[in-house]
């Protein structure tokens, strides 16, 4: 029996309310016990004195690019970047080639991840065939093969009837529907947030309303169908307000925010630098503030990176030709600590919840798959981090295959130290 | 990016004044053509035009020759771009041939700004997408100065497709730096309200008759159909509300001048009566293109 004892760390587990120095014992890949001065003869030990010991971080929105775009990222490299960011579980979006719209592709990803990934990888299936927005994908078969949610991320479902049918199907399977909210008619051709800066730079704008109108429509459809509905990478003031409105009506509507949408706004963009180009775009400061406020009030359920690797030459082009997206797994904790905790906006415990118990609730892992808390029987995933030590992000040392980030060279206060997945050490900070 | 000229927004008033004053020395002043000065003999100017252009490219070529520099002009069709090479690779290739300056026009906003970060050769922006066209604003300013003697305190109205116009942006930045008041006028979809925040002294006016009242300068712009990816306003409707006619000129200052950066669509944004009138400075603008570009190239080539 393999055993790992993580000793003397400050254990913070929002789901159980524990916050204090304790030991965590993992046996056979699962949490066996959490308590003071545990003894486990023969167990490997990890001294976590002076460090925070949390449930393994979960990122429910990443792009691993495999199959199809392995020049930008692979399941192997993306999972290593995840581990280096303190993540023990990631959910990968289906916009691969081929699109993950069938049990075959879902199974391929699950099997490939089992062999090559150093963290848990759960696929998200497509809503429609080829993510073309017209005909529902084989949702039941994908769910049976291991898909934990459905989404046409990057290619929002524009047809309200198709979205309704997807929600009805997902409800019966008890999986969430995740929408990238963007009315494509309103955003058509846009490269950045529509504002005074887009006009000044001569770039086509994506208005905040492009996100808002789809959030509004989908909330009404969630009410109609009773589906669990999740807004990906929420970025606008009105969308946050509408998610709160939906929850006041008792609807199972949730949302996530990315670290970059709370740390950066249009005023931080280096003109025509594609490391600041993503969807939704960096919004104006009033929107970034509203998302942070939403996190503080509990309107935003969890953080997710939308880790979106693109190969260097794809991002070395004229701004309007560059693809959307930035990598984010390795900087997520540093950014979130800076914007939310060191600034005094939320507690460290709440931040951990946004990375653990809350995303676990959004997806709804149960039984054998239960995760996101340090409870006996739960997945033996633990994130050990230091909330204060200063470090500087050097993208040249990134474990991701891509380097498209606006945070290169940025110094953070606090970051991951050891990432434990199923009782095994998946990553350790250099020098620890 | 050192001596590059990427946009008017980054220039200060003194630098602009130096260029405008230097241009005077190159004007014909009644002579048959522009001065031939040969201050840049032995230098090489590469004109890399990734978007069609007649007047700007020939104007830059003449300017370079009058300075005594050699020129090489490359257009997108027939170049390596058509064979799928990336812009960075194309420019790096050109740069390896050691030109003194690359004059560049490109359909993407910010393309020269992006390249300037990766290239040691100075770049002169000859128009980037819907962003800036700095030499056009400089020659427009030279033309206004020739006629009005000043920029400060003037009321300049820019009418038409402001959203897609790099000429408008560069002119807005320049005129604002010199204390002119700038009124922008055009159909609402082509004139977002945010444009009023681009620079101090800029106002938005959707009613053309109100906009032109008391104007010292009226600048007309073409509707850039090639950049509008949706059905545009019908031509008749457009001309009725935003086409410049004599009745508008009559509402302006008695000494008003009318300008157009070209290419001009008669009967769409301007009537022939106005375009061919004494008020029209359209050919003066073209003429001033050469001396102003001589001054710009000299600034880059002779630091």
Interface residues (C-beta under 8 A of the other chain):
Chain A: X188 X189 X194 X195 X196 X198 X199 X200 X201 X202 X203 X271 X272 X273 X313 X316 X317 X318 X319 X320 X321
Chain B: X9 X86 X87 X88 X106 X108 X109 X110 X111 X113 X114 X128 X129 X130 X131 X132 X163 X166 X169 X192 X194 X195 X197 X198 X229
